[in-house]
Amino acid sequence: MIKTFKANNPSNNFLLFVYGLALKFVIFLHPVTPKAQVSAGVLYKYLLQLLSPIGAGSPVIYSILSFLLIFIQALSFNTIVNTQRMLQRPTYLVGMSYLLITSLFGDWFGLSAPLIVNTFLIWVWSKLCFLHTDPAPKTTVFNIGLAIGVATFFYYPSIVFTLLALVGLAIARPFKLPEWLIALTGILTPFYFFGAWLFLTGKWSSYQMPQTGLMLPAFYETKWAFAAILLILVTMLIGIVFIQNNLRRQVVQTRKSWQLIYLYLVVAAAIPFFNIASSFTYWILTAVPASLIVASAFFYPEKKWIPLVIHWAMVGIVVIVSYFLP
């Protein structure tokens, strides 16, 4: 698989779909009906209400939507990485890594609010990467803020990604106060219109904001989940070593894109601390930046057995988690 997806072959689009389907086939055998958690936003709750008549009779609809969303995210993120030339040559390893990582944990199988938010964040990260050549930067900066604001209405702690927007803006462009204010305006715009809607419909006094707060996340996972976490961290460490060794050969803008990925990872890893209930589902926000670092560990080593062993070890954990655990 490593050799297949390392090549930039258009047929890999279809092979990536088949690969993801094979990894995630269990979600079609045992569909998970999602439930809105305390930190879920109003748009996510509304989406579940729309799907509930269909889901009551055919819960597989949630599995179909979850798989399609993850596949589109994998393909989109892979395309952006190739366009940014963040690896030495175009490859499908990033998309493969994202599909693989999101298959390692049973808590990530469902159509969750953080999974939907990943779509917004991939777009935000891509716009920050291309901001230096954008002919209309103020419009793009507003749209970046708007995307984060809308994402908050799916998963309330996403507001923390304001940090990604502002620090990312400082990395991508010279400091200009009006652009920072425009970004903040974009973030606040959905809140303004939602507040106006609540006021005009007389629901202002009865509406309750999603609950959030600072807490130390607790892990109630199996030993296989901890093995998967350890394997991902070791693979990321290998990937970071190779990334740093090759960073000097890359152009300045590509280096900035790598800085944005590290920033993305740090902010995503902080999100689970801004909840009042522990759930491993929240950590899926780290899967996007982690998949690029893991893909680097698959791409760069000259000793081909290293990525092969890591890949099949991850696949083995996927099989165990999917079919041999209750």
C-alpha positions as CSV (number, residue, x, y, z in Angstrom):
1,M,0.0,0.0,0.0
2,I,2.8,2.4,0.8
3,K,4.3,2.0,-2.6
4,T,1.0,2.3,-4.4
5,F,-0.1,5.5,-2.7
6,K,3.4,7.0,-2.8
7,A,2.9,7.3,-6.6
8,N,1.0,10.3,-8.0
9,N,-1.3,8.2,-10.1
10,P,-4.9,9.5,-10.9
11,S,-6.2,5.9,-10.4
12,N,-5.2,6.3,-6.7
13,N,-8.4,8.4,-6.2
14,F,-10.4,5.2,-6.7
15,L,-7.9,3.0,-4.8
16,L,-8.1,5.5,-1.9
17,F,-11.8,5.1,-1.9
18,V,-11.5,1.3,-1.9
19,Y,-8.8,1.4,0.8
20,G,-11.0,3.6,3.0
21,L,-14.0,1.4,2.4
22,A,-12.0,-1.7,3.5
23,L,-10.8,0.0,6.7
24,K,-14.2,1.3,7.6
25,F,-16.4,-1.5,6.5
26,V,-17.4,-2.2,10.1
27,I,-19.3,1.1,10.3
28,F,-21.8,-0.3,7.7
29,L,-22.1,-3.6,9.6
30,H,-22.7,-1.9,12.9
31,P,-24.0,1.6,12.3
32,V,-23.6,4.1,15.1
33,T,-26.5,6.5,15.8
34,P,-24.9,9.8,16.9
35,K,-26.1,11.8,19.9
36,A,-25.6,15.4,20.5
37,Q,-23.2,16.0,23.5
38,V,-23.3,18.9,25.8
39,S,-20.8,20.9,23.7
40,A,-22.6,20.3,20.5
41,G,-23.7,23.4,18.6
42,V,-27.2,24.3,17.3
43,L,-26.4,23.4,13.7
44,Y,-25.3,19.9,14.6
45,K,-28.4,19.3,16.7
46,Y,-30.5,20.6,13.8
47,L,-28.7,18.2,11.4
48,L,-29.5,15.3,13.7
49,Q,-33.1,16.3,13.8
50,L,-33.2,16.4,10.0
51,L,-31.7,13.0,9.7
52,S,-33.6,11.3,12.6
53,P,-36.7,10.3,10.5
54,I,-34.4,8.4,8.1
55,G,-31.9,7.3,10.7
56,A,-34.7,5.7,12.8
57,G,-35.4,3.2,10.1
58,S,-32.0,3.1,8.4
59,P,-29.2,4.0,10.7
60,V,-26.7,3.1,8.0
61,I,-27.4,6.6,6.6
62,Y,-25.1,8.0,9.4
63,S,-22.3,5.6,8.4
64,I,-22.7,6.6,4.7
65,L,-22.4,10.3,5.5
66,S,-19.5,9.7,7.9
67,F,-17.6,7.7,5.4
68,L,-18.2,10.2,2.5
69,L,-17.2,13.1,4.7
70,I,-14.0,11.4,5.8
71,F,-13.1,10.4,2.3
72,I,-13.7,13.9,0.9
73,Q,-11.6,15.4,3.7
74,A,-8.8,12.9,3.0
75,L,-8.8,13.7,-0.7
76,S,-9.1,17.5,-0.2
77,F,-6.3,17.7,2.3
78,N,-4.1,15.4,0.1
79,T,-4.7,17.7,-2.9
80,I,-3.8,20.9,-0.8
81,V,-0.6,19.3,0.5
82,N,0.4,18.4,-3.0
83,T,-0.3,21.9,-4.3
84,Q,1.8,23.3,-1.5
85,R,4.6,20.9,-2.3
86,M,5.0,20.1,1.4
87,L,6.6,16.7,0.5
88,Q,9.3,16.3,-2.2
89,R,6.8,15.2,-4.8
90,P,3.0,14.7,-5.1
91,T,1.7,11.6,-3.3
92,Y,-1.5,10.1,-1.9
93,L,0.1,9.1,1.4
94,V,-1.5,12.0,3.2
95,G,-5.0,10.8,2.3
96,M,-4.1,7.2,3.1
97,S,-2.8,8.3,6.5
98,Y,-5.9,10.2,7.3
99,L,-8.2,7.3,6.5
100,L,-5.9,5.0,8.5
101,I,-5.7,7.2,11.6
102,T,-9.5,7.8,11.7
103,S,-10.1,4.1,11.6
104,L,-8.0,3.3,14.7
105,F,-10.5,4.3,17.4
106,G,-14.1,3.2,17.7
107,D,-15.1,6.5,19.2
108,W,-14.3,8.1,15.8
109,F,-16.6,5.9,13.7
110,G,-19.7,8.0,14.1
111,L,-21.0,11.2,12.5
112,S,-19.7,13.6,15.2
113,A,-19.7,17.3,15.4
114,P,-15.8,17.5,15.6
115,L,-15.7,15.3,12.4
116,I,-17.8,17.9,10.6
117,V,-15.7,20.7,11.9
118,N,-12.6,19.1,10.3
119,T,-14.0,20.1,7.0
120,F,-14.1,23.8,7.9
121,L,-10.6,23.6,9.4
122,I,-9.0,22.0,6.3
123,W,-10.4,24.9,4.3
124,V,-9.2,27.5,6.9
125,W,-5.7,26.0,6.9
126,S,-5.6,25.9,3.1
127,K,-6.6,29.6,2.9
128,L,-4.0,30.6,5.4
129,C,-1.4,28.8,3.3
130,F,-2.4,30.5,0.1
131,L,-2.9,33.9,1.7
132,H,0.4,35.3,0.6
133,T,-0.6,35.1,-3.1
134,D,-4.3,36.0,-2.6
135,P,-5.4,38.9,-4.8
136,A,-8.2,39.8,-2.3
137,P,-6.7,39.1,1.1
138,K,-9.2,41.1,3.2
139,T,-12.1,39.0,1.7
140,T,-10.3,35.8,2.4
141,V,-9.4,36.8,5.9
142,F,-13.1,37.6,6.6
143,N,-14.1,34.2,5.1
144,I,-11.6,32.5,7.3
145,G,-13.1,34.1,10.4
146,L,-16.6,33.3,9.1
147,A,-15.7,29.6,8.6
148,I,-14.5,29.4,12.2
149,G,-17.6,31.2,13.4
150,V,-19.9,28.7,11.5
151,A,-17.9,25.7,12.8
152,T,-18.6,26.9,16.3
153,F,-22.3,26.3,15.7
154,F,-21.5,22.7,15.0
155,Y,-19.1,22.2,17.9
156,Y,-18.9,25.1,20.4
157,P,-15.3,24.7,21.6
158,S,-14.2,25.3,18.0
159,I,-14.1,28.9,19.0
160,V,-10.6,28.1,20.3
161,F,-9.5,27.9,16.6
162,T,-9.7,31.7,16.7
163,L,-6.1,31.3,17.8
164,L,-5.3,29.4,14.6
165,A,-6.8,32.2,12.5
166,L,-5.0,35.1,14.3
167,V,-1.5,33.4,14.8
168,G,-1.8,31.9,11.4
169,L,-2.5,35.3,10.0
170,A,0.7,36.6,11.7
171,I,2.7,33.7,10.1
172,A,1.2,34.1,6.6
173,R,1.3,38.0,6.3
174,P,2.9,41.0,7.9
175,F,0.9,42.4,10.8
176,K,-1.9,44.7,9.7
177,L,-4.4,45.6,12.4
178,P,-7.3,46.1,10.0
179,E,-6.9,42.5,8.8
180,W,-7.0,41.1,12.3
181,L,-10.2,43.1,13.0
182,I,-11.7,41.8,9.8
183,A,-10.9,38.2,10.9
184,L,-12.6,38.9,14.3
185,T,-15.6,40.4,12.5
186,G,-15.9,37.3,10.4
187,I,-15.9,35.1,13.5
188,L,-18.5,37.2,15.2
189,T,-20.8,37.5,12.2
190,P,-22.6,34.2,12.7
191,F,-23.2,35.0,16.3
192,Y,-24.7,38.4,15.4
193,F,-27.2,36.9,12.9
194,F,-28.0,34.0,15.3
195,G,-28.6,36.5,18.1
196,A,-30.8,38.6,15.9
197,W,-32.8,35.5,14.9
198,L,-33.3,34.6,18.6
199,F,-34.4,38.1,19.4
200,L,-36.8,38.4,16.5
201,T,-38.4,35.0,17.2
202,G,-38.8,35.7,20.9
203,K,-36.4,32.9,21.9
204,W,-33.7,35.0,23.4
205,S,-34.6,34.5,27.0
206,S,-35.2,30.7,26.7
207,Y,-32.0,29.8,24.6
208,Q,-29.2,28.2,26.5
209,M,-25.6,28.3,25.2
210,P,-23.8,24.9,24.8
211,Q,-21.9,24.1,28.0
212,T,-18.1,24.3,28.0
213,G,-15.3,24.8,30.5
214,L,-11.7,23.9,31.3
215,M,-11.1,20.4,32.5
216,L,-8.5,17.7,32.3
217,P,-9.6,15.0,29.8
218,A,-10.0,11.5,31.1
219,F,-9.3,8.4,29.0
220,Y,-11.5,5.4,29.3
221,E,-10.0,3.5,26.4
222,T,-8.9,-0.1,25.8
223,K,-5.3,-1.2,25.8
224,W,-5.5,-1.4,22.0
225,A,-6.5,2.3,21.9
226,F,-3.5,3.2,24.0
227,A,-1.3,1.0,21.7
228,A,-2.7,3.0,18.7
229,I,-2.0,6.3,20.4
230,L,1.6,5.2,21.2
231,L,2.1,4.0,17.6
232,I,0.9,7.3,16.2
233,L,3.1,9.3,18.5
234,V,6.2,7.3,17.6
235,T,5.4,7.5,13.9
236,M,4.9,11.3,14.2
237,L,8.2,11.6,16.0
238,I,9.9,9.8,13.1
239,G,8.0,12.0,10.6
240,I,9.1,15.2,12.4
241,V,12.7,14.2,12.3
242,F,12.5,13.7,8.5
243,I,10.5,16.9,8.1
244,Q,13.1,19.0,9.9
245,N,15.9,17.4,7.9
246,N,14.3,18.3,4.6
247,L,12.8,21.7,5.7
248,R,15.9,23.7,4.6
249,R,15.5,22.4,1.0
250,Q,12.0,23.9,0.8
251,V,10.9,27.4,-0.2
252,V,10.0,30.0,2.5
253,Q,6.2,29.7,1.9
254,T,6.3,25.9,2.2
255,R,8.1,26.3,5.5
256,K,5.4,28.7,6.7
257,S,2.8,26.0,5.7
258,W,4.6,23.6,8.0
259,Q,4.5,26.1,10.8
260,L,0.8,26.4,10.3
261,I,0.4,22.6,10.5
262,Y,2.3,22.5,13.8
263,L,0.1,25.4,15.0
264,Y,-3.0,23.5,13.8
265,L,-2.0,20.4,15.7
266,V,-1.3,22.3,19.0
267,V,-4.6,24.1,18.9
268,A,-6.5,20.9,18.0
269,A,-4.8,19.1,20.8
270,A,-6.0,21.8,23.2
271,I,-9.7,21.6,22.3
272,P,-10.5,18.5,24.5
273,F,-9.5,20.6,27.5
274,F,-12.3,23.1,26.8
275,N,-15.2,20.7,27.5
276,I,-17.2,19.8,30.6
277,A,-17.4,16.1,29.7
278,S,-14.6,13.7,28.6
279,S,-14.9,12.0,25.2
280,F,-12.3,10.6,23.0
281,T,-14.4,11.8,20.0
282,Y,-13.0,15.3,20.5
283,W,-9.5,14.2,19.7
284,I,-10.4,13.5,16.0
285,L,-9.6,17.2,15.4
286,T,-5.9,16.3,15.7
287,A,-6.2,13.7,12.9
288,V,-5.8,16.1,10.0
289,P,-2.4,17.7,11.0
290,A,-1.3,14.3,12.4
291,S,-2.0,12.6,9.1
292,L,0.5,14.8,7.2
293,I,3.2,14.2,9.8
294,V,2.5,10.4,9.7
295,A,2.6,10.5,5.9
296,S,6.1,12.0,6.1
297,A,7.2,9.0,8.1
298,F,5.9,6.8,5.3
299,F,7.4,8.9,2.6
300,Y,11.0,9.7,3.6
301,P,12.7,6.6,5.1
302,E,15.2,4.9,2.8
303,K,14.7,1.6,4.7
304,K,11.3,0.6,3.2
305,W,10.6,-2.0,5.9
306,I,10.1,0.8,8.5
307,P,7.0,2.4,7.0
308,L,5.7,-1.1,6.0
309,V,5.9,-2.4,9.6
310,I,4.2,0.7,10.9
311,H,1.5,0.6,8.3
312,W,0.5,-3.0,8.8
313,A,0.8,-2.6,12.6
314,M,-1.8,0.1,12.3
315,V,-4.0,-2.0,10.0
316,G,-3.8,-4.8,12.5
317,I,-5.0,-2.6,15.3
318,V,-7.9,-1.4,13.0
319,V,-8.9,-5.0,12.4
320,I,-8.8,-5.8,16.2
321,V,-10.7,-2.7,17.2
322,S,-13.3,-3.1,14.5
323,Y,-14.1,-6.9,14.7
324,F,-12.7,-8.3,17.9
325,L,-13.7,-5.8,20.6
326,P,-17.2,-5.3,22.0
